[in-house]
Amino acid sequence: DAGVTQSPTHLIKTRGQQVTLRCSPKSGHDTVSWYQQALGQGPQFIFQYYEEEERQRGNFPDRFSGHQFPNYSSELNVNALLLGDSALYLCASSRQGRRNTGELFFGEGSRLTVL
Amino acid sequence: AQSVAQPEDQVNVAEGNPLTVKCTYSVSGNPYLFWYVQYPNRGLQFLLKYITGDNLVKGSYGFEAEFNKSQTSFHLKKPSALVSDSALYFCAVRDYDQTGANNLFFGTGTRLTVIP
């Protein structure tokens, strides 16, 4: 049973560029959440996708956008990169429904460095 | 809004001694509380959760957590620390809205170092 997979694991970009990060949820999961974890900080919620729609969003600018595909996989896009966007980007999956008690399953993350 | 606080950035403990990592919470309604662990350059791994029921929750790798409603705390504990327990620990609370969407709000983390 594959867990949450993310790609790429590491990448380096320069200021002003755009980046796309990808995530495949755990088998049987239909909801994907994205988090940003800056060095030495706790994960910060970016947004959550369910049924191919953004359901909830944290305090992040419009430069951060996403998409969910019919197979439940998801992409995180960041435009006009800033130095402060350097972080570990974590994808987490879960399953909607009455049995959902809020537990999230995380991938290993994508480490983005902006120069 | 839901929130959690981890008052200690760093906890040091000798191998074999009991360990405690502290967490306090602020929620409206019944709290759903979680502990996660993160090893260097890795994602977060689920340790345990409190939804309802017994105040002492048992989780992975011998960890347990005690839910205390009067003190709004959810401290992580282990009777005997191992060097391999050295990692970053995050407390989290479920945050949900009227649409049914929910996510986890994380604390700032506590770095646990177990000294041989």
Boltz contact constraints between the chains, C-beta under 6 A:
constraints:
  - contact:
      token1: [A, 33]
      token2: [B, 103]
      max_distance: 6.0
  - contact:
      token1: [A, 42]
      token2: [B, 90]
      max_distance: 6.0
  - contact:
      token1: [A, 42]
      token2: [B, 106]
      max_distance: 6.0
  - contact:
      token1: [A, 42]
      token2: [B, 107]
      max_distance: 6.0
  - contact:
      token1: [A, 42]
      token2: [B, 108]
      max_distance: 6.0
  - contact:
      token1: [A, 42]
      token2: [B, 109]
      max_distance: 6.0
  - contact:
      token1: [A, 43]
      token2: [B, 106]
      max_distance: 6.0
  - contact:
      token1: [A, 45]
      token2: [B, 103]
      max_distance: 6.0
  - contact:
      token1: [A, 48]
      token2: [B, 101]
      max_distance: 6.0
  - contact:
      token1: [A, 48]
      token2: [B, 103]
      max_distance: 6.0
  - contact:
      token1: [A, 55]
      token2: [B, 99]
      max_distance: 6.0
  - contact:
      token1: [A, 55]
      token2: [B, 101]
      max_distance: 6.0
  - contact:
      token1: [A, 56]
      token2: [B, 101]
      max_distance: 6.0
  - contact:
      token1: [A, 90]
      token2: [B, 43]
      max_distance: 6.0
  - contact:
      token1: [A, 101]
      token2: [B, 51]
      max_distance: 6.0
  - contact:
      token1: [A, 102]
      token2: [B, 32]
      max_distance: 6.0
  - contact:
      token1: [A, 102]
      token2: [B, 94]
      max_distance: 6.0
  - contact:
      token1: [A, 102]
      token2: [B, 102]
      max_distance: 6.0
  - contact:
      token1: [A, 103]
      token2: [B, 49]
      max_distance: 6.0
  - contact:
      token1: [A, 104]
      token2: [B, 104]
      max_distance: 6.0
  - contact:
      token1: [A, 106]
      token2: [B, 43]
      max_distance: 6.0
  - contact:
      token1: [A, 106]
      token2: [B, 44]
      max_distance: 6.0
  - contact:
      token1: [A, 107]
      token2: [B, 43]
      max_distance: 6.0
  - contact:
      token1: [A, 108]
      token2: [B, 42]
      max_distance: 6.0
  - contact:
      token1: [A, 108]
      token2: [B, 43]
      max_distance: 6.0
  - contact:
      token1: [A, 109]
      token2: [B, 43]
      max_distance: 6.0
